[in-house]
Amino acid sequence: YRLTHKCFCGDESVAHCHLELGLVFQSKEDFENLTPENLFDLLHEVGHLETNTVGMTRQEEEFFATEWALQRMKLYDFHLPRARQKQFDDYINGYSSRRNKVLGKEGAPPLKWDE
């Protein structure tokens, strides 16, 4: 994987990845001033590269990338503030929630933030 601070796509407002290139973008400012939130954002994007498989729904992609990042944060004893945890929970469950209701499916399983 490669980390870049300048992205060819022009979107430099948020951390993101380009799966097909194995490329993760994070602003130089966020990278040089790593907070638990910035670190989690970076790990979440790497998590997309680590966990993505063909055929996943967007909700599954976001869930597994977030879960991967969460495991790495726990491994190194970093903690994400509850407000940021809620943002990720809402973000993940926002994908396909309408589709799931129509099909009678449940949303993503809850993430285990505190275990």
ZAGU-9795 format. One record per residue (C-alpha): residue number from 1; x, y, z; residue in one letter. Coordinates in Angstrom, 3 decimals. Each point is the difference from the previous one (the first is absolute). Layout:
<recs>
<rec seq="NUM" u="X" v="Y" w="Z" type="A"/>
...
</recs>
This chain:
<recs>
<rec seq="1" u="0.000" v="0.000" w="0.000" type="Y"/>
<rec seq="2" u="1.020" v="3.588" w="-0.454" type="R"/>
<rec seq="3" u="-0.887" v="3.065" w="2.027" type="L"/>
<rec seq="4" u="-0.216" v="3.345" w="-1.744" type="T"/>
<rec seq="5" u="-0.711" v="3.559" w="1.106" type="H"/>
<rec seq="6" u="-0.960" v="1.170" w="-3.503" type="K"/>
<rec seq="7" u="-2.721" v="-1.928" w="-1.765" type="C"/>
<rec seq="8" u="-0.408" v="-0.135" w="-3.764" type="F"/>
<rec seq="9" u="-3.799" v="-0.059" w="0.346" type="C"/>
<rec seq="10" u="-0.031" v="3.507" w="1.428" type="G"/>
<rec seq="11" u="-1.921" v="-0.891" w="3.187" type="D"/>
<rec seq="12" u="2.309" v="1.042" w="2.774" type="E"/>
<rec seq="13" u="-2.677" v="0.832" w="2.554" type="S"/>
<rec seq="14" u="-0.216" v="-3.434" w="1.672" type="V"/>
<rec seq="15" u="2.096" v="-3.126" w="0.336" type="A"/>
<rec seq="16" u="-0.888" v="-2.537" w="-2.683" type="H"/>
<rec seq="17" u="1.419" v="-2.884" w="-1.980" type="C"/>
<rec seq="18" u="0.143" v="-1.149" w="-3.594" type="H"/>
<rec seq="19" u="-0.324" v="-3.779" w="0.215" type="L"/>
<rec seq="20" u="1.067" v="-0.662" w="-3.567" type="E"/>
<rec seq="21" u="3.332" v="1.785" w="0.618" type="L"/>
<rec seq="22" u="0.637" v="-1.005" w="3.608" type="G"/>
<rec seq="23" u="0.209" v="3.707" w="0.776" type="L"/>
<rec seq="24" u="-1.063" v="1.738" w="3.218" type="V"/>
<rec seq="25" u="-0.289" v="3.758" w="0.246" type="F"/>
<rec seq="26" u="0.211" v="1.993" w="3.208" type="Q"/>
<rec seq="27" u="0.766" v="3.700" w="0.182" type="S"/>
<rec seq="28" u="3.547" v="0.859" w="1.016" type="K"/>
<rec seq="29" u="-1.385" v="2.110" w="2.852" type="E"/>
<rec seq="30" u="-2.036" v="-2.915" w="1.419" type="D"/>
<rec seq="31" u="2.925" v="-2.391" w="-0.427" type="F"/>
<rec seq="32" u="2.471" v="2.312" w="1.742" type="E"/>
<rec seq="33" u="-2.450" v="0.764" w="2.829" type="N"/>
<rec seq="34" u="-1.352" v="-3.461" w="0.707" type="L"/>
<rec seq="35" u="-2.854" v="-0.019" w="2.452" type="T"/>
<rec seq="36" u="-1.898" v="-3.188" w="0.835" type="P"/>
<rec seq="37" u="-2.669" v="1.175" w="-2.479" type="E"/>
<rec seq="38" u="2.508" v="0.610" w="-2.819" type="N"/>
<rec seq="39" u="1.738" v="-3.297" w="0.683" type="L"/>
<rec seq="40" u="-3.323" v="-1.830" w="-0.074" type="F"/>
<rec seq="41" u="-0.907" v="1.655" w="-3.322" type="D"/>
<rec seq="42" u="3.322" v="-1.119" w="-1.474" type="L"/>
<rec seq="43" u="-0.356" v="-3.548" w="1.350" type="L"/>
<rec seq="44" u="-3.586" v="-0.140" w="-1.277" type="H"/>
<rec seq="45" u="1.212" v="0.734" w="-3.530" type="E"/>
<rec seq="46" u="2.753" v="-2.624" w="0.267" type="V"/>
<rec seq="47" u="-2.727" v="-2.313" w="1.300" type="G"/>
<rec seq="48" u="-1.774" v="0.364" w="-3.344" type="H"/>
<rec seq="49" u="3.125" v="-1.323" w="-1.725" type="L"/>
<rec seq="50" u="0.388" v="-2.820" w="2.531" type="E"/>
<rec seq="51" u="-3.590" v="-1.251" w="0.108" type="T"/>
<rec seq="52" u="-1.712" v="0.794" w="-3.298" type="N"/>
<rec seq="53" u="-1.169" v="-2.929" w="-2.099" type="T"/>
<rec seq="54" u="-1.982" v="-0.103" w="-3.215" type="V"/>
<rec seq="55" u="-3.730" v="-0.017" w="0.524" type="G"/>
<rec seq="56" u="-0.121" v="1.851" w="3.310" type="M"/>
<rec seq="57" u="-2.732" v="2.566" w="0.475" type="T"/>
<rec seq="58" u="1.124" v="3.509" w="0.904" type="R"/>
<rec seq="59" u="-1.306" v="-0.561" w="3.524" type="Q"/>
<rec seq="60" u="2.135" v="-3.144" w="0.307" type="E"/>
<rec seq="61" u="3.052" v="1.846" w="-1.369" type="E"/>
<rec seq="62" u="-0.417" v="2.749" w="2.590" type="E"/>
<rec seq="63" u="-0.715" v="-2.407" w="2.846" type="F"/>
<rec seq="64" u="3.045" v="-2.218" w="-0.604" type="F"/>
<rec seq="65" u="2.358" v="2.941" w="-0.624" type="A"/>
<rec seq="66" u="-1.190" v="1.594" w="3.238" type="T"/>
<rec seq="67" u="0.275" v="-3.267" w="1.908" type="E"/>
<rec seq="68" u="3.562" v="-0.490" w="-1.305" type="W"/>
<rec seq="69" u="0.959" v="3.527" w="1.079" type="A"/>
<rec seq="70" u="-1.601" v="-0.502" w="3.403" type="L"/>
<rec seq="71" u="2.025" v="-3.178" w="0.583" type="Q"/>
<rec seq="72" u="3.235" v="1.863" w="-0.822" type="R"/>
<rec seq="73" u="-0.918" v="2.869" w="2.318" type="M"/>
<rec seq="74" u="-0.608" v="-2.469" w="2.844" type="K"/>
<rec seq="75" u="3.242" v="-1.828" w="-0.721" type="L"/>
<rec seq="76" u="1.970" v="3.195" w="0.628" type="Y"/>
<rec seq="77" u="-2.280" v="1.232" w="2.795" type="D"/>
<rec seq="78" u="-1.422" v="3.015" w="-1.810" type="F"/>
<rec seq="79" u="-3.536" v="1.037" w="0.835" type="H"/>
<rec seq="80" u="-2.469" v="1.790" w="-2.210" type="L"/>
<rec seq="81" u="-2.355" v="2.520" w="1.643" type="P"/>
<rec seq="82" u="-3.613" v="-1.164" w="0.230" type="R"/>
<rec seq="83" u="-1.248" v="2.795" w="-2.274" type="A"/>
<rec seq="84" u="2.300" v="-1.251" w="-2.785" type="R"/>
<rec seq="85" u="-1.076" v="-3.597" w="0.625" type="Q"/>
<rec seq="86" u="-3.612" v="1.066" w="-0.463" type="K"/>
<rec seq="87" u="0.896" v="1.736" w="-3.278" type="Q"/>
<rec seq="88" u="1.440" v="-3.249" w="-1.348" type="F"/>
<rec seq="89" u="-2.942" v="-2.072" w="1.251" type="D"/>
<rec seq="90" u="-2.413" v="2.429" w="-1.671" type="D"/>
<rec seq="91" u="2.115" v="0.070" w="-3.168" type="Y"/>
<rec seq="92" u="0.022" v="-3.787" w="-0.309" type="I"/>
<rec seq="93" u="-3.668" v="-0.442" w="0.801" type="N"/>
<rec seq="94" u="-0.969" v="2.780" w="-2.391" type="G"/>
<rec seq="95" u="1.036" v="-2.167" w="-2.945" type="Y"/>
<rec seq="96" u="-2.746" v="-2.265" w="-1.253" type="S"/>
<rec seq="97" u="-2.267" v="0.650" w="2.995" type="S"/>
<rec seq="98" u="-2.952" v="0.733" w="-2.300" type="R"/>
<rec seq="99" u="0.809" v="-3.023" w="-2.167" type="R"/>
<rec seq="100" u="0.262" v="-2.211" w="3.090" type="N"/>
<rec seq="101" u="-3.390" v="1.164" w="1.265" type="K"/>
<rec seq="102" u="-1.604" v="-0.816" w="-3.355" type="V"/>
<rec seq="103" u="1.586" v="-3.456" w="-0.043" type="L"/>
<rec seq="104" u="-0.668" v="-0.622" w="3.689" type="G"/>
<rec seq="105" u="3.702" v="-0.258" w="0.834" type="K"/>
<rec seq="106" u="1.808" v="1.331" w="3.016" type="E"/>
<rec seq="107" u="2.757" v="2.579" w="-0.232" type="G"/>
<rec seq="108" u="3.658" v="-0.633" w="0.733" type="A"/>
<rec seq="109" u="0.775" v="-1.704" w="3.293" type="P"/>
<rec seq="110" u="1.038" v="2.420" w="2.746" type="P"/>
<rec seq="111" u="3.689" v="0.790" w="0.246" type="L"/>
<rec seq="112" u="1.665" v="-0.939" w="3.267" type="K"/>
<rec seq="113" u="1.641" v="3.299" w="0.879" type="W"/>
<rec seq="114" u="0.795" v="-0.757" w="3.637" type="D"/>
<rec seq="115" u="1.049" v="-3.648" w="-0.011" type="E"/>
</recs>
